[in-house]
Amino acid sequence: FILPVPLVLHDVSSDHPNNVTHCKKAFVKRFGSQKSLFEIMCLSMEEEGCTMPDIKVYLAIRGTSA
């Protein structure tokens, strides 16, 4: 997933307690699954009139277990 989250939450050298790389369960508990965050991001983009990912890409991401 490519999500616009603060660097501290995905930088492998970060020791933040909600870092998705090292503490995925804590990240998901705090922010939700990466898949749900991607969906929310896409809905927001669509509402703003942004160019959306191809539907095949969107559905492939929705089909993951992340």
C-alpha positions as CSV (number, residue, x, y, z in Angstrom):
1,F,0.0,0.0,0.0
2,I,1.0,3.6,-0.6
3,L,-0.6,5.7,2.1
4,P,0.1,9.3,3.0
5,V,1.1,8.7,6.6
6,P,3.7,10.5,8.7
7,L,7.2,9.2,8.2
8,V,7.5,8.2,11.8
9,L,4.7,5.6,11.2
10,H,6.5,3.8,8.3
11,D,10.2,4.6,8.6
12,V,12.0,1.3,9.4
13,S,14.4,3.2,11.7
14,S,11.5,4.6,13.7
15,D,10.7,3.2,17.2
16,H,7.3,4.8,17.3
17,P,4.8,2.4,19.1
18,N,2.4,2.6,16.1
19,N,5.0,2.1,13.4
20,V,3.3,-0.1,10.7
21,T,6.6,-1.9,9.9
22,H,7.4,-3.0,13.4
23,C,4.1,-2.8,15.2
24,K,1.4,-3.6,12.6
25,K,-1.2,-4.7,15.2
26,A,-0.8,-1.5,17.2
27,F,-1.0,0.5,13.9
28,V,-4.2,-1.3,12.9
29,K,-5.7,-0.9,16.3
30,R,-5.1,2.8,16.3
31,F,-5.8,3.7,12.6
32,G,-7.5,0.8,11.0
33,S,-6.3,-1.7,8.4
34,Q,-4.2,-0.4,5.5
35,K,-7.0,-1.6,3.2
36,S,-9.6,0.5,5.0
37,L,-7.3,3.5,5.0
38,F,-6.8,3.1,1.2
39,E,-10.6,3.0,0.7
40,I,-11.0,6.1,2.8
41,M,-8.2,7.9,0.9
42,C,-9.9,6.9,-2.4
43,L,-13.3,8.2,-1.3
44,S,-11.7,11.5,-0.3
45,M,-9.8,11.7,-3.6
46,E,-13.0,11.0,-5.5
47,E,-15.0,13.7,-3.6
48,E,-12.2,16.2,-4.4
49,G,-12.4,15.4,-8.1
50,C,-8.9,13.8,-8.2
51,T,-7.8,11.3,-10.8
52,M,-8.6,7.9,-9.4
53,P,-6.7,4.6,-9.7
54,D,-7.9,2.3,-12.4
55,I,-10.8,0.1,-11.1
56,K,-8.7,-3.0,-11.6
57,V,-6.0,-1.6,-9.3
58,Y,-8.6,-0.5,-6.7
59,L,-10.3,-4.0,-6.7
60,A,-6.9,-5.8,-6.5
61,I,-6.0,-3.8,-3.4
62,R,-9.5,-4.4,-1.9
63,G,-8.9,-8.1,-2.4
64,T,-5.9,-8.2,-0.2
65,S,-5.9,-9.2,3.4
66,A,-3.8,-6.3,4.7
